[in-house]
Amino acid sequence: MWYQWLISLPMMVCFFWSIFFMVRCFTWSAEPRIKSTVLLFFIASTVLYTNHWLYFSEASNMIGAYTYLIANLSVYPLYYAYLRALTRAKKSIEIPLLLFPAFLLLIVFPLNIRYAWMDQRILLAGVRICFAVQVIWVWVQGFLLLRTTRRRMDDTYADNRSYLLHPTHVLFVLISITAVSSMVLNVIGRDFFAEGVLVTIPAVLMSILLYGLGYVAAHTFLPEETITQSEEEEEEKARTATMEETDELFNKIITALRKEKLFTNPNLTIQDLAAAVGSNRTYVSACINRRTNFSFSQLVAQYRVENAKAILADPQYGTDHDAVSSAIALSGFTSDQTFYRIFKELTGQTPLQYRRQNTPKM
């Protein structure tokens, strides 16, 4: 009894999340592209692990083997499609290409059964190779996609809004562990686990990982306005700007931040800064990157921390509480946690340590 229960765990976990996201399709405020890709991912995973269960229950048949191989070549492309949808990446030919082996197998497998074009072992070896290529591609491109998205968010918002990507990074780590586990299990082969208690090892491992994937996906949502795409005209201006134009723009940026103290606006965006200096956000972002090697959010953080340091060292604030709360409110920080974290990162000290070392004795 326990054996049947354990080998069915991954299937039940995937089935649970499939139903969960199917219901959420009617109530979730996420975009249709996000809802459909995460649902398809768990449906494909349910098919995959249902066939695992049938195989280890010695109830598998040719149809089960057929659907297992197709699902096996679909899960990681569908996860990548979900990741691209979540980060608002533009539609590309990558997903159809990644799914092409599954579509090809959909046709080739039954024809090979009928006409015996090739040895079944060769076909299975081809599936394993395609699976490995998919996993590597999804891992590399997923990492680059998240890094690019984080950079774009840091170049757009001054309040370190890329923290919204943290659950997505957790999701990516989980899918990476799942990918490595899947590749190892693919190389070892299901027959290795077909007898005895060994089958419980991949069953429990994959159940934990799959539940984690569903849980993080259910709690991850990036508001549409948090990820912005550059317009072609903006990109062209950033590419063709001369050194003199870049220097002139950078001086305007520094003036706006230092003299006009735009950094004190807790909701400051690069669009606000671009409007203040009479330019566009892509050109302003590129100018900051070239001249300081900082992102927009990093540059603003520098000014906020410098302003906070001046307030913390000012003896007119009689108590530590007054000094810290004033430093947060008057420097543009959106929360106490953000202030303490960024201050420590840039100064190597906590705000109170800095205050006690730099406030003149009365």
Salt bridges, closest charged atoms under 4 A:
GLU31 OE2 - ARG88 NE 2.60
GLU94 OE1 - ARG84 NH1 2.99
ASP119 OD2 - ARG121 NH2 3.12
ASP159 OD2 - ARG161 NH2 3.07
GLU234 OE1 - ARG281 NE 3.27
GLU236 OE1 - ARG239 NH2 2.66
GLU245 OE2 - LYS237 NZ 3.82
ASP247 OD1 - ARG291 NH1 2.61
GLU248 OE2 - LYS252 NZ 3.91
GLU306 OE2 - LYS309 NZ 3.28
ASP320 OD1 - ARG355 NE 2.81
ASP320 OD2 - ARG356 NH2 2.91
ASP322 OD1 - HIS321 ND1 3.88
GLU345 OE2 - ARG341 NH1 3.43
